[in-house]
């Protein structure tokens, strides 16, 4: 924007400001009235239609897997992606706070007066990246399913092995059917068609980091270990 365009802009802004109305009390009263209307509508809907709170919490149940509301799925998925315990604080507070501060400071480090998004590459790029990242993480978090359940129909003889896989943390890094995480490990839905039983057992005992070893499971409960191997080898 050159000096002439800036002068014309300031002149037009001054004329519009003189014709306008003050923020207080005009805008404040309008916002207050609209907020009151919205509050009344919510109260009436809650009284007439009722509020869906779901079943009461059962403190004696140990099988409930807590899940966040859909608008927190992007934070939930971010926490699932950042695996090391030392970085949990960074995933829960550090990264979201830094991104929020950068967005709040956007008008200060991008002082371009243009209103056309094409002519404001910094603000436009920041907005698109924010929306894309939140949308992607929200979708991934919604499709991840429960981290302790596998909704995959198998033969009755493989059900115990399926439960062992679900309770052993496999879904934290792998996807089995519609459940689990898409990484960092490969999907296991058809692992039986890629690896024979012996190879699956060797991988469980001598895995590649960061996958944990299942040596202790084989030593303490070899039957469950064999059932886990049988279940994985049946996935074809």
N, C-alpha and C positions, 0 to 999 in steps of 0.2 A: 504494500500500500504506500503510494507516494504522498507528498505533502498535500497535493490538491484533493486527492480522494479522502485523506484524513480530515481535512477541513470541511469537506462536504458532509462527511459522516457526522462530525461533531455538530454541525449546524442542524442537520435533520434530527439528531438525537435531542438537541436542546428544544426544538419545536415540539417534538412528541412528548417530551417531559413536561413542557408547559401545559399541554392539553390533557395530560393524564391526571390520575387521582393519587393521593398519598397512600403509601403502604399501610400506615396506621391512621385512622381505624378501618379504612375501606377494605383492604385485602385481608386484614386480620379477622374482621367480622365475617367475611365470606368463607374463609377457611374454617373458622369456628363453627359456623352454621352447618357446613357440609360435614364436618367431623361429628357433630351432634346427630345429624340425620343418619349417617352410617352406623353410629353406635346404637341408635334406636332400632334400626332395621336388624342388626345383629341380635339384639336382645329379644325382639319379637320373634325372629326365626328360631332362636334357642328355646323360647318358651313354647311356641306352637309346635315346631317340628322336633324339638329335643336335641340334645348334644350327644353325638356318637362318641363314647369314651372307650368302647371295647370291653372285653371281659376284665373282671377284677384281677389284680396281680396275685399270684399264688407264691408266697415266700418259701413254700416247701418244695417247689418244683425245681429240679436241677437240669431240665432239658430245654428250658426256654433260651432261645438265642436272641439277644437284644438287637434291634434294628433301628436306625434313626429314621426320622421323617424324611420324605422325599426331597425336601429342600436342603437337607444336610447330606445328601448322597455324595456330592462332590468332595466334601471334607472326609467322609467315610472312606471313599475310594482312594483319596490321597494318603490316608493313614495306612491303607492296605498296600499301597505301592511302596511306601518307605518302610522297609522291613527291619533294619537294625534297631535294637532298643535304644541305642544312644541317640538316634535321630528322631525318636518319637516326638520329643519337644519341638523340634524343627518343623515336623509335619503338622502338628496340631496347632501351634501358635506362631512359629517363625514365618513360614511361607505365606499363610493367609494374611498375617499382619503386614508383612512387607508389601504384598500385592495391594492391600487396601490403602496403605499409606501412599504408594505410588499413584494410585488412582485419585486419591484426595489431593495430591500435589500436582496433578496434571494441569490445572489452569495456571499454575505458577511457572512451570518449566516449558509449557507450550503456550506462549502469549500471542500466537498468531490471531489477528482479528477477523480472519476470513470465517464465514459461516458455511461455506461449501465444504462438505467432507472430503472431496477430492483434493482440495487445496490445503487440507490440514492432515498431512500423512501421519504425524505422531499421534494425535488424538484418535484418528480413525483406526490406525493399527492397534493401539492399546485397547480400544473398545472391542474390535473384532476378536483379538486374541483372548480377551477376558471372557467374552460370551462363548467362544468356541471351546476354550478349556473347561469352563464350568459345565457346558452342555455335554461334552464328551465324558467327563468324570461322573456326571450325574447319571448318564445312560449306563456307563460301565458299572457303577455302584448299584443301579436298579437291577441289572441283569446278572449280577454276581451270584445272587441266591444266598442261601444260608451257608455259613462256613463250617457247619457241623452236620449237615444232612446231604444225602445224595438221593435225589428223586429219580433214580434210574431203575427200571424194572429188570430184575434178574431172576434166574432160577433160584428155587428155595435153598439149594445147597451153597449158593454164593452170597446169601443174605448176610451171614455173619462176617464174611470178608468185606462186604460193602460197608457194614457198620464200623469195622476196624479202620478202614480207609478214611471214613468220615470223621472218626474221633481221633485220628493220628495226625491231623493237621495237613493232610495231602491237599485239601482244597484251598489252603492258603496260597499255594504257588501254582496249582494245576486246575484245569477245568475238566470235570467229569460230567458229561451230559450237559444239562443246563445250570449246574451248580459249580461253584468254585471261582477261582480267579484266573484271568487270561495270561498270567505270567508271574514271575519270570520263567517258570517251568513250562514245558510243552503240554498240550492237551493230552489227557489219558483216555479219552472216550474210546479210541480204537488202538490202544497200546498193545493189545494181544495180537493184532494182525501185523505189528511191526517187530515185536520182540517175542522170542519163545519164553517159556516158563523159566528156564534156567537163567536166561539173561536178565529177566525181571528180578529174580531172587538175588543175583549178583549185584545188580544196581542198588537194591535196597540195603545190602550189606556194605557196599563200597561205592557210595554215590559221589557225584561231583558237587562241590560246594556251590551254593549254600544249603543244599539238601541235607537233612540230618540222616545219620545212620540208624538202621533198625536192628542193630546187633543185639541191643538189650532186649528188645521184644522177642527175638528168636531164642535168646538164652533163657528168659524168664517164662515165656509162653510160646513154645514152638508151634503149638497147634494153631494159635491165632496168626502167627507169622505165615504158616502154610496156607491158611484160609485167605489171608490178604493176597498172597501170591496167586492163588487160584482165582480169586475175583479179578485181579488185574489182567491175568492171562486170558480170562473169558471175555474181555472187552474187545469186540471185533466188529 
